[in-house]
Every structure is written in structure tokens, then in C-alpha cells.
Amino acid sequence: MKYDFTAIEKKWQAIWEETKPYAAVTGDTTRPKFYGLIEFPYPSGQGLHVGHPRPFTALDIVTRKKRMEGYNVLFPIGFDAFGLPTENYAIKNHIHPAIVTKNNIANFTSQLKMLGYGFDWDRCVDTTDPKYYKWTQWIFLKLFLTQSGTGSRYIKRVELIPSKSA
């Protein structure tokens, strides 16, 4: 009997998508907690490269073992999507960076799901989402102002200098 991996993988991926067996349970105090965190991939290219699966697979093994041991496991995934590589890719291909980022995240997501990792997809982070980066900006300012006292020595009002053509 031939092993039809395409049909079997498709079947189980659909079941995992529906049943969410890898979702952490918020507020569960009956089980010990485990937090597995990988470095979020940077979707500046059109897809995963061989450097992505190695660390993801290692921590996926650990989180699966912890689930089997009865832990409430939080193993989130996200995309660290801001930066110059995306800008350069967008310029080179004449595509708006927001579109490049959206398309690349969709492709990365599809590829990661095909690999069958046990990520909690309901807690996916996208650093280009304003709901996310407003908090990174907030904490940066809090830490900066705390470090520098009031911050008044360092933060100055920035005024735009009109260009000569204006």
C-alpha cells in the first residue's frame, strides 16, 4: 500500500485548523505553563529558506513533549516585518511595501502550516500591525523617559524645514 502523504497531510492540516489543538488556554490554572518562543521570521523574501526550519523544529519538539507532559503550552508565531530588506525588495519589484509584506506573510504562513508546526496561530504577531507597534512605541518611550529622567534634556521638538522648492 502506497503512503499518500499529500492526502494525509491535507486531511490532518484541515483538522488542526478546525480543532486548534495547539492553542494555549488562557486562565488555565490547573496545569503548569510553558512558553516556547522562537525568533520570529523576517518575511522580506518570498518564502522560507533552510535557516528557518532548524530552530523551529527544535522548539516544536520541546513544546510537543511539554504538551504530552500535561503543560499548558504557549508557542506563538509572528513576523518581524519592518525594515530595509522589505523596502529594498519593494523598490526592486515596483510593489508597495505594505503589499509585499502582506503577501510574504501569507506565503510564510502557508509554508509554516504545511510543515505542521504546533504554533498557536490565534496569537500570531505582525510587527506592522498598528495594534502591535503602538505598544512597542509606548514601552520605548516609557523606558527612555525613565532612563533619562524626565527626558526633557533629550527630546526636542522637531520642526520640518521647508525645502527650497516649496
C-alpha positions as CSV (number, residue, x, y, z in Angstrom):
1,M,0.0,0.0,0.0
2,K,1.4,3.3,-1.0
3,Y,1.6,6.1,1.5
4,D,-0.3,9.1,0.1
5,F,1.3,11.8,2.1
6,T,-0.4,14.6,0.1
7,A,-3.9,13.5,1.0
8,I,-3.0,12.5,4.6
9,E,-1.2,15.8,5.3
10,K,-4.1,17.8,3.8
11,K,-6.6,15.9,5.9
12,W,-4.7,16.5,9.2
13,Q,-3.9,20.1,8.5
14,A,-7.6,20.8,8.0
15,I,-8.4,19.0,11.3
16,W,-5.7,21.0,13.1
17,E,-7.0,24.3,11.6
18,E,-10.5,23.5,12.8
19,T,-9.8,22.0,16.3
20,K,-6.8,24.2,17.2
21,P,-5.0,21.5,19.3
22,Y,-2.0,23.8,19.8
23,A,-3.9,26.8,21.2
24,A,-2.8,27.8,24.8
25,V,-5.7,28.0,27.2
26,T,-5.9,31.5,28.8
27,G,-6.6,31.4,32.5
28,D,-5.9,27.6,33.0
29,T,-4.6,27.3,36.5
30,T,-4.9,23.5,36.6
31,R,-1.7,22.8,34.6
32,P,1.8,24.2,34.7
33,K,2.7,26.7,32.0
34,F,5.4,26.5,29.4
35,Y,6.3,29.3,27.0
36,G,8.2,28.4,23.8
37,L,9.4,31.3,21.8
38,I,11.3,31.3,18.5
39,E,12.8,34.3,16.8
40,F,10.0,35.4,14.5
41,P,10.9,35.1,10.8
42,Y,11.5,38.2,8.9
43,P,9.4,38.0,5.7
44,S,11.5,40.1,3.4
45,G,11.8,37.4,0.8
46,Q,9.1,35.4,-1.0
47,G,9.3,32.4,1.3
48,L,11.1,30.4,4.0
49,H,14.7,29.4,3.5
50,V,16.5,26.5,5.0
51,G,17.6,28.5,8.0
52,H,14.0,28.8,9.3
53,P,13.0,25.1,9.9
54,R,16.0,24.1,12.0
55,P,15.3,26.3,15.1
56,F,11.5,26.0,14.6
57,T,11.7,22.2,14.5
58,A,13.9,22.0,17.7
59,L,11.4,24.1,19.8
60,D,8.4,22.4,18.2
61,I,9.8,19.1,19.6
62,V,10.2,20.6,23.0
63,T,6.7,22.1,23.0
64,R,5.1,18.8,21.9
65,K,6.9,17.0,24.7
66,K,5.7,19.6,27.2
67,R,2.1,19.2,26.0
68,M,2.4,15.4,26.4
69,E,3.6,16.0,29.9
70,G,0.5,18.0,30.7
71,Y,1.7,21.6,30.3
72,N,-0.4,24.4,29.0
73,V,2.0,25.5,26.2
74,L,2.1,28.9,24.6
75,F,4.1,28.6,21.4
76,P,3.3,31.7,19.4
77,I,4.4,32.7,15.9
78,G,4.8,36.1,14.4
79,F,6.5,38.1,11.7
80,D,9.1,40.7,12.4
81,A,8.2,42.5,9.2
82,F,9.6,46.1,9.4
83,G,12.9,47.0,7.8
84,L,15.1,47.9,5.0
85,P,15.1,44.5,3.2
86,T,11.4,44.7,2.6
87,E,11.8,48.3,1.4
88,N,14.5,47.3,-1.0
89,Y,12.6,44.3,-2.3
90,A,9.5,46.5,-2.8
91,I,11.6,49.1,-4.7
92,K,13.3,46.5,-6.8
93,N,9.9,44.8,-7.8
94,H,7.9,48.1,-8.0
95,I,5.4,46.9,-5.4
96,H,4.2,48.9,-2.3
97,P,6.0,47.7,0.9
98,A,2.6,47.0,2.6
99,I,1.5,44.7,-0.3
100,V,4.9,43.0,-0.3
101,T,4.7,42.4,3.5
102,K,1.1,41.2,3.4
103,N,1.8,38.7,0.5
104,N,5.0,37.5,2.1
105,I,3.4,36.9,5.5
106,A,0.6,34.9,3.7
107,N,3.1,32.8,1.9
108,F,5.2,32.2,5.1
109,T,2.1,31.3,7.0
110,S,1.1,28.8,4.3
111,Q,4.5,27.2,4.2
112,L,4.8,27.0,8.0
113,K,1.4,25.4,8.2
114,M,2.4,22.8,5.6
115,L,5.4,21.9,7.8
116,G,2.9,21.1,10.6
117,Y,4.4,23.1,13.4
118,G,2.4,23.3,16.6
119,F,2.2,27.1,16.7
120,D,-0.7,28.9,18.4
121,W,-1.9,30.6,15.3
122,D,-4.6,32.5,17.2
123,R,-1.7,34.5,18.8
124,C,0.1,35.4,15.6
125,V,2.1,38.7,15.8
126,D,2.7,41.0,12.9
127,T,5.0,43.9,13.8
128,T,3.5,46.0,11.0
129,D,0.1,46.0,12.6
130,P,-0.6,49.3,14.3
131,K,-2.3,47.5,17.2
132,Y,1.2,45.9,17.8
133,Y,3.6,48.7,17.2
134,K,1.7,51.3,19.2
135,W,2.8,49.3,22.3
136,T,6.4,48.9,21.2
137,Q,6.5,52.7,20.7
138,W,4.8,53.2,24.1
139,I,7.2,51.0,26.0
140,F,10.2,52.5,24.2
141,L,9.1,56.0,25.4
142,K,8.4,54.8,28.9
143,L,11.9,53.1,29.1
144,F,13.6,56.1,27.5
145,L,12.0,58.7,29.7
146,T,12.7,56.6,32.8
147,Q,16.3,56.2,31.9
148,S,16.8,59.8,31.1
149,G,14.9,61.3,34.0
150,T,12.2,63.5,32.5
151,G,13.6,63.1,29.1
152,S,13.5,66.9,28.6
153,R,17.2,67.0,28.0
154,Y,17.0,64.6,25.1
155,I,13.6,65.1,23.5
156,K,13.4,68.2,21.5
157,R,10.6,69.4,19.2
158,V,11.3,68.5,15.6
159,E,10.3,71.1,13.1
160,L,10.2,70.5,9.4
161,I,12.5,72.7,7.4
162,P,10.8,73.7,4.2
163,S,12.6,72.7,1.0
164,K,13.8,75.5,-1.3
165,S,11.4,74.3,-4.0
166,A,8.3,74.8,-1.7
